[in-house]
Amino acid sequence: MIIDDSSTIRKSAEIFLKSSGYDVILAEDGFDAISKIVDNQPNIIFMDIVMPRLDGYQACMLIKRNPAYQSTPVIMLSSKDGIFDKAKGRIAGSNDYLTKPFTAEGLLSIIRKYVV
């Protein structure tokens, strides 16, 4: 699942992942993602941090508080690469951090790391 308010980021990730044979679920923000997670049960979630309505940290905390999704890897996406941002993501429950702009290999490497 790719959650990002940027249509360019969503489309890029979708192209990278679909060309590697993955099914991709797209969401525009945290609220949109919550309902799609329940309906689709993704194996991994890539989530932007800065989004309207419900930011990535808040959405990650909501996802990880639900016992059904505690083991689902959540990877924070951000153009910020600071240690504070990474630490805040870990506190929210994220499993890893990927800096934008990302490459197809960056996405696939994270998937190989977390999805068996």
C-alpha positions as CSV (number, residue, x, y, z in Angstrom):
1,M,0.0,0.0,0.0
2,I,1.2,3.5,-0.9
3,I,-0.2,6.4,1.1
4,D,0.9,9.8,-0.1
5,D,-0.9,13.1,-0.9
6,S,1.3,13.5,-4.0
7,S,-0.2,11.9,-7.0
8,T,3.3,11.9,-8.6
9,I,4.7,9.8,-5.7
10,R,1.7,7.4,-5.7
11,K,2.0,6.9,-9.5
12,S,5.8,6.4,-9.4
13,A,5.5,3.8,-6.7
14,E,2.7,2.1,-8.4
15,I,4.6,1.8,-11.7
16,F,7.8,0.6,-9.9
17,L,5.8,-2.1,-7.9
18,K,3.4,-3.3,-10.6
19,S,6.3,-3.8,-13.0
20,S,7.8,-6.1,-10.4
21,G,4.5,-8.1,-10.1
22,Y,3.1,-6.6,-6.9
23,D,-0.5,-5.6,-6.4
24,V,-0.7,-2.0,-5.3
25,I,-3.3,-0.2,-3.2
26,L,-3.2,3.6,-3.2
27,A,-4.5,6.1,-0.7
28,E,-4.3,9.9,-0.6
29,D,-4.1,10.5,3.2
30,G,-4.3,8.7,6.5
31,F,-8.1,8.7,6.6
32,D,-8.4,7.3,3.1
33,A,-5.8,4.7,4.1
34,I,-7.5,3.4,7.3
35,S,-10.6,2.2,5.4
36,K,-8.6,0.7,2.6
37,I,-6.3,-1.2,5.0
38,V,-9.3,-2.8,6.6
39,D,-10.7,-3.8,3.2
40,N,-7.5,-4.9,1.6
41,Q,-5.2,-6.2,4.3
42,P,-1.9,-5.0,2.8
43,N,1.4,-6.9,3.5
44,I,3.4,-3.7,3.8
45,I,2.5,0.0,4.0
46,F,4.6,2.9,2.7
47,M,3.3,6.1,4.3
48,D,4.1,9.8,3.7
49,I,4.7,11.8,6.8
50,V,3.3,15.2,5.8
51,M,-0.3,14.8,4.7
52,P,-3.5,16.8,5.2
53,R,-6.2,15.8,7.8
54,L,-4.2,12.9,9.4
55,D,-0.4,12.9,9.1
56,G,1.8,9.9,8.7
57,Y,2.8,9.7,12.4
58,Q,-0.8,9.8,13.5
59,A,-2.0,7.3,10.9
60,C,0.9,5.0,11.8
61,M,0.0,5.1,15.5
62,L,-3.6,4.2,14.7
63,I,-2.6,1.3,12.5
64,K,-0.1,-0.1,15.0
65,R,-2.6,0.2,17.9
66,N,-4.9,-2.2,16.2
67,P,-3.8,-5.8,17.1
68,A,-4.7,-7.0,13.6
69,Y,-2.1,-4.8,12.0
70,Q,0.7,-4.6,14.6
71,S,2.8,-7.0,12.6
72,T,2.2,-5.2,9.3
73,P,5.4,-3.3,8.4
74,V,4.9,0.5,8.1
75,I,7.6,2.4,6.2
76,M,7.6,6.1,6.6
77,L,8.3,8.2,3.4
78,S,9.7,11.6,3.7
79,S,11.9,14.1,1.9
80,K,13.4,14.9,5.3
81,D,16.4,12.7,6.2
82,G,17.1,13.9,9.7
83,I,17.6,11.8,12.8
84,F,14.7,13.5,14.6
85,D,12.3,12.6,11.8
86,K,13.4,9.0,11.8
87,A,13.2,8.8,15.6
88,K,9.7,10.3,15.6
89,G,8.7,7.7,13.1
90,R,10.0,4.9,15.3
91,I,8.1,6.3,18.3
92,A,4.9,6.3,16.2
93,G,5.5,2.6,15.5
94,S,7.1,2.6,12.0
95,N,9.4,-0.2,11.1
96,D,11.7,1.7,8.7
97,Y,12.2,5.0,6.8
98,L,12.6,5.6,3.1
99,T,13.7,9.1,1.8
100,K,12.0,10.6,-1.2
101,P,12.7,10.7,-4.0
102,F,13.1,6.9,-3.9
103,T,14.1,4.5,-6.6
104,A,12.5,1.3,-7.7
105,E,15.4,-0.6,-6.1
106,G,14.8,1.3,-2.8
107,L,11.2,0.2,-2.6
108,L,11.9,-3.4,-3.6
109,S,14.8,-3.6,-1.1
110,I,12.4,-2.6,1.7
111,I,9.8,-5.1,0.5
112,R,12.4,-7.9,0.4
113,K,13.5,-7.0,3.9
114,Y,10.0,-7.1,5.5
115,V,7.7,-9.3,3.3
116,V,8.5,-13.0,3.1
